[in-house]
Amino acid sequence: MLLVTRRAQYVILKPGGKIVISLRHGQTEEDFTKRRMYVVCADELKKLASNVGLFCKLETPKETDKLGRNHVSWQTVVLQMPDDGSGAFPFIRHVAINDGKSATHKLALLRILLRIADGHPGAVIRREPSPFGDRVILPVGLVALYWCHQYKVLIDQHKLFQTPNSKPNMGFMKDDGWHKLTHRTSSDYRIGNLFTGDDAIALYKTISASVQNIKTMPCNYITLPNSVQTVFEVDNKRVSAKDSIFLDLPTLKQWGEFSLPESTWLAFNRYACWIEPVLISEWVNFLRNLDRPHQ
């Protein structure tokens, strides 16, 4: 299991690479005390593998011992690094696991884009060429809406800090926006919902603040490995607050556009079930390692 849990060993796997592990079941008391052996479990191994972006390619049934020991059985587990063929997986792993983080912004943005690619693939406004490969264009208001939805429960309900700072506020949490919507739930921040009156004005300002925060924080600091080349781009527009807002794609296009590599978009769309556990695991680890109690 050390092969899976130690990142220094895991990251040497190239996309499509495999780890083959033999599990020995049926240890005796002597095995535990004198040979320093431990109980092993295929389910635990697969869970640890999932946390670092591997998936189980093969899990054999338990087989009898070739030396005739009745209490011993063997099992083979093959773990594989996904390969989308485009190079997107190494970049996603780099940001999720290896890249430095002073807050959860980077993980939040990756998980938001994954959720949109998996649940709203029709939200793509257009695709366009670029010198570094084709790109997908999304309404940045939709990205900001998912941003608010994702942080709502963590911050307002569970009071979980998302940065090492002594103050719980993040850049998008404004007095005239976020803090006027604390009575709302995360399920309110979904496509198809209508806000009116003061809540609508506050939501306009919250989305605007979130767009600006996404642009200046994760988009500004997520770069290609060993490069200053940014990966995500925001072309935002100023939007005036109104006393009514219906959350649909035409409305969310008002705030401008969000651009990402098509290869990354396709990886999120096709391999969400493998990528999301890694993002969640890293998010949990980040919060655990904050050197102060949660309020």
C-alpha contacts under 8 A as a table, 3 or more apart, distances in Angstrom:
res1	aa1	res2	aa2	distance
1	M	4	V	5.35
1	M	5	T	6.35
1	M	45	L	6.33
1	M	48	L	7.94
2	L	5	T	5.09
2	L	6	R	5.68
3	L	6	R	5.90
3	L	9	Q	5.96
3	L	10	Y	6.29
4	V	7	R	7.25
4	V	9	Q	7.49
4	V	10	Y	5.92
4	V	45	L	7.80
4	V	48	L	6.44
4	V	49	A	5.64
4	V	52	V	7.38
5	T	10	Y	7.53
5	T	48	L	6.48
5	T	49	A	7.50
5	T	52	V	7.68
6	R	9	Q	5.66
6	R	10	Y	6.32
7	R	10	Y	4.84
7	R	11	V	5.91
7	R	52	V	7.88
8	A	11	V	5.79
8	A	12	I	7.20
9	Q	12	I	5.85
9	Q	13	L	7.86
10	Y	13	L	5.96
10	Y	52	V	7.82
11	V	14	K	7.65
13	L	16	G	7.92
13	L	17	G	5.40
13	L	18	K	7.33
13	L	81	M	6.92
14	K	17	G	5.22
14	K	81	M	7.11
15	P	81	M	5.34
15	P	82	P	5.72
15	P	83	D	4.60
15	P	84	D	7.88
15	P	89	F	7.34
15	P	90	P	7.42
16	G	80	Q	6.18
16	G	81	M	4.97
16	G	82	P	5.32
16	G	83	D	4.88
17	G	80	Q	5.64
17	G	81	M	5.39
17	G	82	P	7.87
18	K	78	V	6.62
18	K	79	L	5.48
18	K	80	Q	4.29
18	K	81	M	6.39
19	I	78	V	5.70
19	I	79	L	5.09
19	I	80	Q	6.35
20	V	76	T	7.12
20	V	77	V	6.00
20	V	78	V	4.54
20	V	79	L	6.47
21	I	76	T	5.78
21	I	77	V	5.28
21	I	78	V	6.29
22	S	74	W	6.84
22	S	75	Q	5.72
22	S	76	T	4.56
22	S	77	V	6.43
23	L	40	V	6.58
23	L	41	C	7.77
23	L	42	A	7.71
23	L	74	W	5.65
23	L	75	Q	5.04
23	L	76	T	6.12
23	L	77	V	7.64
24	R	27	Q	7.67
24	R	40	V	7.18
24	R	72	V	7.00
24	R	73	S	6.10
24	R	74	W	4.88
24	R	75	Q	6.69
25	H	39	V	7.07
25	H	40	V	6.75
25	H	72	V	5.70
25	H	73	S	5.20
25	H	74	W	6.04
25	H	75	Q	7.81
26	G	39	V	7.95
26	G	71	H	5.41
26	G	72	V	4.67
26	G	73	S	6.48
27	Q	30	E	7.97
27	Q	31	D	5.67
27	Q	32	F	6.93
27	Q	37	M	7.25
27	Q	38	Y	7.39
27	Q	39	V	6.98
27	Q	71	H	7.78
27	Q	72	V	7.10
28	T	31	D	5.02
28	T	32	F	6.48
29	E	32	F	5.13
29	E	33	T	6.28
30	E	33	T	5.22
30	E	34	K	5.51
30	E	35	R	6.96
31	D	34	K	5.70
31	D	35	R	4.82
31	D	36	R	6.28
31	D	37	M	5.53
32	F	35	R	5.98
32	F	36	R	5.04
32	F	37	M	4.87
32	F	38	Y	6.23
33	T	36	R	5.68
33	T	37	M	7.65
41	C	44	E	5.37
41	C	45	L	6.28
42	A	45	L	4.99
42	A	46	K	6.16
42	A	59	E	7.88
42	A	77	V	7.24
43	D	46	K	5.15
43	D	47	K	6.25
44	E	47	K	5.06
44	E	48	L	6.23
45	L	48	L	5.18
45	L	49	A	6.13
46	K	49	A	4.94
46	K	50	S	6.10
46	K	55	F	7.24
46	K	56	C	6.39
46	K	79	L	7.97
47	K	50	S	5.09
47	K	51	N	6.40
48	L	51	N	5.19
48	L	52	V	6.94
49	A	52	V	5.50
49	A	53	G	6.43
49	A	54	L	5.00
49	A	55	F	6.47
49	A	56	C	7.81
49	A	79	L	7.30
50	S	53	G	5.07
50	S	54	L	5.11
50	S	55	F	5.87
50	S	274	W	6.88
50	S	277	P	6.38
50	S	278	V	6.70
51	N	54	L	7.48
51	N	277	P	5.71
51	N	278	V	4.69
51	N	281	S	5.85
52	V	278	V	5.50
53	G	81	M	6.82
53	G	82	P	7.71
53	G	93	R	7.70
53	G	274	W	6.13
53	G	275	I	6.17
53	G	277	P	7.50
53	G	278	V	5.64
54	L	79	L	6.14
54	L	80	Q	5.42
54	L	81	M	4.88
54	L	82	P	6.73
54	L	274	W	7.31
55	F	79	L	5.60
55	F	80	Q	5.50
55	F	81	M	6.69
55	F	82	P	7.31
55	F	274	W	6.95
56	C	59	E	7.14
56	C	77	V	7.20
56	C	78	V	5.99
56	C	79	L	4.64
56	C	80	Q	6.37
57	K	77	V	7.66
57	K	78	V	5.33
57	K	79	L	5.46
57	K	80	Q	6.06
58	L	76	T	7.62
58	L	77	V	5.57
58	L	78	V	4.93
58	L	79	L	7.18
59	E	75	Q	7.40
59	E	76	T	5.92
59	E	77	V	4.61
59	E	78	V	6.58
60	T	75	Q	5.77
60	T	76	T	5.44
60	T	77	V	6.64
61	P	75	Q	6.16
61	P	76	T	7.93
62	K	73	S	5.90
62	K	74	W	5.32
62	K	75	Q	4.81
63	E	73	S	5.36
63	E	74	W	5.12
63	E	75	Q	6.32
64	T	68	G	7.51
64	T	69	R	7.98
64	T	70	N	7.46
64	T	72	V	6.85
64	T	73	S	4.77
64	T	74	W	6.48
65	D	68	G	5.40
65	D	69	R	5.76
65	D	70	N	7.12
65	D	72	V	5.71
65	D	73	S	5.17
65	D	74	W	6.56
66	K	69	R	7.66
69	R	72	V	5.54
70	N	73	S	7.77
82	P	89	F	7.40
83	D	86	S	7.88
83	D	87	G	7.83
83	D	89	F	6.76
84	D	87	G	6.93
84	D	88	A	7.01
84	D	89	F	6.82
84	D	267	A	6.48
85	G	88	A	7.91
86	S	89	F	7.81
86	S	263	S	5.95
87	G	90	P	5.97
87	G	91	F	6.99
87	G	263	S	7.55
88	A	91	F	5.28
88	A	92	I	6.22
88	A	263	S	5.78
88	A	264	T	5.14
88	A	267	A	6.52
89	F	92	I	5.09
89	F	93	R	6.09
89	F	264	T	7.79
89	F	267	A	7.19
90	P	93	R	5.15
90	P	94	H	5.99
91	F	94	H	4.96
91	F	95	V	6.37
91	F	224	L	6.96
91	F	225	P	7.28
92	I	95	V	5.34
92	I	96	A	6.04
92	I	264	T	7.81
93	R	96	A	5.07
93	R	97	I	5.64
93	R	98	N	7.12
94	H	97	I	5.63
94	H	98	N	4.92
94	H	99	D	5.77
94	H	225	P	7.10
95	V	98	N	6.04
95	V	99	D	4.86
95	V	106	K	7.29
95	V	107	L	7.78
95	V	222	I	7.14
96	A	99	D	6.66
96	A	106	K	7.64
96	A	107	L	6.25
96	A	278	V	7.39
96	A	279	L	6.16
96	A	282	E	6.82
97	I	282	E	6.80
101	K	104	T	7.02
101	K	106	K	7.39
102	S	163	T	6.42
102	S	164	P	7.09
103	A	106	K	7.62
103	A	162	Q	5.73
103	A	163	T	4.40
103	A	164	P	7.02
104	T	107	L	5.44
104	T	108	A	5.95
104	T	162	Q	5.76
104	T	163	T	6.83
104	T	283	W	6.79
104	T	286	F	7.57
105	H	108	A	5.05
105	H	109	L	6.18
105	H	214	I	7.78
105	H	217	M	6.96
105	H	218	P	5.56
106	K	109	L	5.28
106	K	110	L	6.37
106	K	218	P	5.06
106	K	222	I	7.10
107	L	110	L	5.23
107	L	111	R	6.17
107	L	279	L	6.24
107	L	282	E	7.82
107	L	283	W	6.66
108	A	111	R	5.22
108	A	112	I	6.08
108	A	147	W	7.23
108	A	150	Q	7.65
109	L	112	I	5.07
109	L	113	L	6.21
109	L	147	W	7.40
109	L	214	I	7.74
109	L	218	P	6.99
110	L	113	L	5.29
110	L	114	L	6.16
110	L	279	L	7.75
111	R	114	L	4.97
111	R	115	R	6.11
111	R	276	E	6.81
111	R	279	L	6.70
112	I	115	R	5.09
112	I	116	I	6.22
112	I	143	V	6.77
112	I	146	Y	6.01
112	I	147	W	6.56
112	I	150	Q	7.70
113	L	116	I	5.10
113	L	117	A	6.02
113	L	143	V	7.22
113	L	265	W	7.65
113	L	268	F	7.34
114	L	117	A	5.12
114	L	118	D	6.01
114	L	265	W	7.67
114	L	268	F	4.83
114	L	269	N	6.74
114	L	272	A	6.36
114	L	276	E	7.54
115	R	118	D	5.12
115	R	119	G	5.77
115	R	120	H	7.65
115	R	268	F	7.98
115	R	272	A	7.88
116	I	119	G	5.17
116	I	120	H	4.88
116	I	121	P	6.55
116	I	123	A	7.82
116	I	143	V	7.88
117	A	120	H	5.66
117	A	121	P	4.94
117	A	265	W	6.45
117	A	266	L	7.68
117	A	268	F	5.90
117	A	269	N	4.76
118	D	121	P	6.35
118	D	268	F	6.80
118	D	269	N	4.87
118	D	270	R	7.61
118	D	272	A	6.62
120	H	123	A	5.54
121	P	124	V	6.47
121	P	269	N	7.52
123	A	138	L	6.34
123	A	139	P	7.43
123	A	249	L	7.22
124	V	127	R	7.63
124	V	136	V	6.68
124	V	137	I	5.81
124	V	138	L	5.04
124	V	139	P	7.64
125	I	136	V	7.78
125	I	137	I	5.54
125	I	138	L	5.56
125	I	139	P	7.07
126	R	136	V	6.31
126	R	137	I	5.49
126	R	138	L	7.66
127	R	134	D	6.86
127	R	135	R	5.64
127	R	136	V	4.69
127	R	137	I	6.03
127	R	262	E	7.90
128	E	134	D	5.67
128	E	135	R	5.43
128	E	136	V	6.70
128	E	137	I	7.75
129	P	133	G	6.19
129	P	134	D	4.30
129	P	135	R	6.15
130	S	133	G	5.24
130	S	134	D	5.54
130	S	135	R	6.86
133	G	261	P	6.94
133	G	262	E	7.56
134	D	261	P	6.21
134	D	262	E	5.60
134	D	263	S	7.89
135	R	259	S	6.40
135	R	260	L	5.49
135	R	261	P	4.35
135	R	262	E	4.64
135	R	263	S	7.98
136	V	259	S	5.66
136	V	260	L	5.47
136	V	261	P	6.07
136	V	262	E	5.24
136	V	265	W	7.18
137	I	257	E	6.34
137	I	258	F	5.61
137	I	259	S	4.64
137	I	260	L	6.78
138	L	142	L	7.56
138	L	143	V	7.81
138	L	257	E	5.66
138	L	258	F	5.04
138	L	259	S	6.39
139	P	142	L	5.42
139	P	143	V	6.88
139	P	249	L	7.33
139	P	252	L	6.06
139	P	253	K	4.73
139	P	254	Q	7.90
139	P	255	W	7.30
139	P	256	G	6.11
139	P	257	E	4.78
139	P	258	F	5.94
140	V	143	V	4.99
140	V	144	A	6.21
140	V	211	V	6.80
140	V	234	V	7.10
140	V	236	N	7.30
140	V	252	L	7.12
140	V	253	K	6.77
140	V	255	W	6.15
140	V	256	G	5.62
140	V	257	E	4.72
140	V	258	F	4.77
141	G	144	A	4.96
141	G	145	L	6.09
141	G	207	I	6.70
141	G	211	V	6.96
141	G	252	L	4.37
141	G	253	K	6.00
141	G	254	Q	7.13
141	G	255	W	5.37
141	G	256	G	7.04
141	G	257	E	7.79
142	L	145	L	5.00
142	L	146	Y	6.31
142	L	249	L	7.21
142	L	252	L	5.62
142	L	253	K	7.63
143	V	146	Y	5.27
143	V	147	W	6.14
143	V	211	V	7.86
143	V	258	F	7.75
144	A	147	W	4.75
144	A	148	C	6.29
144	A	207	I	5.71
144	A	208	S	7.98
144	A	210	S	5.48
144	A	211	V	5.53
144	A	214	I	7.66
145	L	148	C	5.21
145	L	149	H	6.22
145	L	189	Y	6.31
145	L	190	R	7.34
145	L	207	I	6.49
146	Y	149	H	4.91
146	Y	150	Q	5.97
146	Y	189	Y	7.40
146	Y	190	R	7.78
147	W	150	Q	5.26
147	W	151	Y	6.37
147	W	210	S	7.20
148	C	151	Y	5.39
148	C	152	K	5.84
148	C	186	S	7.72
148	C	189	Y	7.01
148	C	207	I	7.69
148	C	210	S	7.44
149	H	152	K	5.34
149	H	153	V	7.69
149	H	186	S	4.98
149	H	187	S	7.22
149	H	189	Y	5.41
149	H	190	R	7.51
150	Q	153	V	7.04
150	Q	154	L	7.61
150	Q	186	S	7.42
151	Y	154	L	5.29
151	Y	155	I	5.93
152	K	155	I	5.57
152	K	156	D	5.65
152	K	157	Q	7.22
152	K	185	T	7.11
152	K	186	S	5.46
153	V	156	D	5.59
153	V	157	Q	4.90
153	V	158	H	6.36
153	V	185	T	7.52
153	V	186	S	6.28
154	L	157	Q	5.99
154	L	158	H	5.16
154	L	159	K	6.21
154	L	160	L	5.50
155	I	158	H	5.81
155	I	159	K	4.61
155	I	160	L	5.28
155	I	161	F	6.90
155	I	162	Q	7.99
156	D	159	K	5.65
156	D	182	T	6.55
159	K	294	H	7.01
159	K	295	Q	5.94
160	L	168	P	7.94
160	L	294	H	5.82
160	L	295	Q	6.90
161	F	164	P	7.39
161	F	168	P	5.51
161	F	287	L	7.57
161	F	294	H	6.21
161	F	295	Q	7.60
162	Q	168	P	7.36
162	Q	170	M	7.78
162	Q	287	L	7.00
163	T	168	P	7.56
163	T	170	M	7.88
163	T	290	L	7.79
164	P	290	L	5.98
164	P	291	D	7.27
164	P	292	R	7.78
165	N	168	P	7.07
169	N	173	M	5.89
170	M	173	M	5.53
171	G	174	K	7.55
171	G	209	A	7.50
171	G	210	S	7.74
171	G	213	N	5.90
172	F	178	W	7.39
172	F	206	T	6.73
172	F	209	A	4.81
172	F	210	S	4.89
172	F	212	Q	7.74
172	F	213	N	5.85
173	M	177	G	6.97
173	M	178	W	5.02
173	M	179	H	6.67
173	M	206	T	7.30
173	M	209	A	7.57
174	K	177	G	5.14
174	K	178	W	5.42
174	K	179	H	6.26
174	K	206	T	7.21
174	K	209	A	7.55
175	D	178	W	6.43
175	D	179	H	5.11
175	D	180	K	6.68
176	D	179	H	6.64
176	D	180	K	6.17
176	D	202	A	6.15
176	D	205	K	7.14
177	G	180	K	5.48
177	G	181	L	6.89
177	G	201	I	7.74
177	G	202	A	4.25
177	G	203	L	6.13
177	G	204	Y	7.62
177	G	205	K	5.15
177	G	206	T	4.68
178	W	181	L	5.43
178	W	182	T	6.95
178	W	202	A	6.89
178	W	203	L	7.35
178	W	205	K	7.95
178	W	206	T	5.45
179	H	182	T	5.64
180	K	183	H	7.79
180	K	199	D	7.40
180	K	202	A	6.34
181	L	184	R	5.40
181	L	199	D	6.66
181	L	202	A	6.95
181	L	203	L	7.58
182	T	185	T	7.61
184	R	188	D	6.55
185	T	188	D	5.54
185	T	189	Y	7.54
186	S	189	Y	5.53
186	S	190	R	7.96
187	S	190	R	6.09
188	D	193	N	6.54
189	Y	193	N	7.29
190	R	193	N	6.07
190	R	247	L	7.02
191	I	247	L	5.06
191	I	248	D	5.51
191	I	249	L	7.84
192	G	246	F	6.72
192	G	247	L	5.25
192	G	248	D	5.86
193	N	246	F	6.00
193	N	247	L	5.48
194	L	244	S	7.37
194	L	245	I	5.85
194	L	246	F	4.44
194	L	247	L	6.25
195	F	199	D	6.01
195	F	200	A	4.70
195	F	203	L	7.82
195	F	243	D	7.94
195	F	244	S	5.69
195	F	245	I	5.28
195	F	246	F	6.42
196	T	199	D	5.83
196	T	200	A	4.67
196	T	201	I	7.73
196	T	243	D	5.38
196	T	244	S	4.29
196	T	245	I	6.46
197	G	200	A	5.42
197	G	201	I	6.67
197	G	243	D	4.55
197	G	244	S	6.23
198	D	201	I	5.14
198	D	202	A	6.14
198	D	243	D	6.43
199	D	202	A	5.06
199	D	203	L	6.06
199	D	243	D	7.71
200	A	203	L	5.06
200	A	204	Y	6.21
200	A	241	A	7.70
200	A	242	K	6.64
200	A	243	D	5.20
200	A	244	S	5.21
200	A	245	I	5.73
201	I	204	Y	5.18
201	I	205	K	6.44
201	I	241	A	5.19
201	I	242	K	5.48
201	I	243	D	5.42
201	I	244	S	7.36
202	A	205	K	5.19
202	A	206	T	6.08
202	A	241	A	7.90
203	L	206	T	4.83
203	L	207	I	6.05
204	Y	207	I	5.36
204	Y	208	S	6.24
204	Y	239	V	7.75
204	Y	240	S	7.59
204	Y	241	A	5.25
204	Y	242	K	7.32
204	Y	245	I	7.79
205	K	208	S	5.04
205	K	209	A	6.07
205	K	241	A	6.65
206	T	209	A	5.11
206	T	210	S	6.05
207	I	210	S	4.97
207	I	211	V	6.11
208	S	211	V	5.19
208	S	212	Q	6.37
208	S	238	R	7.71
208	S	239	V	7.31
208	S	255	W	7.32
209	A	212	Q	5.19
209	A	213	N	6.12
210	S	213	N	4.94
210	S	214	I	6.02
211	V	214	I	5.20
211	V	215	K	6.20
211	V	236	N	7.33
211	V	255	W	7.76
212	Q	215	K	5.09
212	Q	216	T	6.17
212	Q	236	N	7.88
213	N	216	T	5.28
213	N	217	M	5.75
214	I	217	M	5.44
214	I	218	P	5.74
214	I	219	C	6.15
215	K	218	P	6.72
215	K	219	C	5.18
215	K	220	N	6.38
215	K	233	E	7.32
215	K	234	V	5.81
216	T	219	C	6.35
216	T	220	N	5.42
217	M	220	N	5.36
217	M	221	Y	6.26
218	P	221	Y	5.18
218	P	222	I	5.73
219	C	222	I	5.58
219	C	230	T	6.98
219	C	231	V	7.20
219	C	232	F	5.31
219	C	233	E	6.31
219	C	234	V	7.61
220	N	223	T	7.85
220	N	230	T	6.61
220	N	232	F	7.98
221	Y	230	T	7.09
222	I	230	T	5.87
222	I	231	V	6.33
222	I	232	F	7.42
223	T	227	S	6.32
223	T	228	V	5.74
223	T	229	Q	5.28
223	T	230	T	4.25
223	T	231	V	5.52
224	L	227	S	5.30
224	L	228	V	6.85
224	L	229	Q	5.85
224	L	230	T	6.50
224	L	231	V	6.60
230	T	233	E	7.57
231	V	260	L	6.55
231	V	261	P	7.24
232	F	258	F	7.35
232	F	259	S	5.75
232	F	260	L	4.97
232	F	261	P	7.62
233	E	258	F	5.80
233	E	259	S	5.05
233	E	260	L	6.74
234	V	256	G	7.60
234	V	257	E	5.91
234	V	258	F	4.67
234	V	259	S	6.39
235	D	256	G	5.64
235	D	257	E	5.23
235	D	258	F	6.47
236	N	255	W	5.52
236	N	256	G	4.36
236	N	257	E	6.19
237	K	254	Q	7.08
237	K	255	W	4.95
237	K	256	G	5.25
238	R	255	W	6.58
239	V	254	Q	6.78
239	V	255	W	6.28
242	K	245	I	7.12
245	I	251	T	7.70
246	F	251	T	6.98
247	L	251	T	6.33
247	L	252	L	6.88
248	D	251	T	5.46
248	D	252	L	6.29
249	L	252	L	5.01
249	L	253	K	6.13
250	P	253	K	5.25
250	P	254	Q	7.18
251	T	254	Q	5.72
252	L	255	W	6.27
253	K	256	G	5.60
253	K	257	E	7.01
260	L	264	T	7.11
260	L	265	W	7.05
261	P	264	T	5.35
261	P	265	W	6.42
262	E	265	W	4.93
262	E	266	L	6.10
263	S	266	L	5.22
263	S	267	A	6.22
264	T	267	A	5.09
264	T	268	F	6.24
265	W	268	F	5.19
265	W	269	N	6.15
266	L	269	N	4.91
266	L	270	R	6.00
267	A	270	R	5.30
267	A	271	Y	5.60
267	A	272	A	7.49
268	F	271	Y	5.56
268	F	272	A	5.21
268	F	275	I	7.39
269	N	272	A	6.04
271	Y	274	W	5.52
271	Y	275	I	6.27
272	A	275	I	5.11
272	A	276	E	5.73
273	C	276	E	5.94
273	C	277	P	7.26
274	W	277	P	6.34
274	W	278	V	7.40
275	I	278	V	5.50
275	I	279	L	6.62
276	E	279	L	5.12
276	E	280	I	6.19
277	P	280	I	5.14
277	P	281	S	5.99
278	V	281	S	5.12
278	V	282	E	6.16
279	L	282	E	5.24
279	L	283	W	6.09
280	I	283	W	5.03
280	I	284	V	6.18
281	S	284	V	5.20
281	S	285	N	6.19
282	E	285	N	4.99
282	E	286	F	6.10
283	W	286	F	5.16
283	W	287	L	6.42
284	V	287	L	5.27
284	V	288	R	6.18
285	N	288	R	5.05
285	N	289	N	6.19
286	F	289	N	5.25
286	F	290	L	6.58
287	L	290	L	5.44
290	L	293	P	7.85
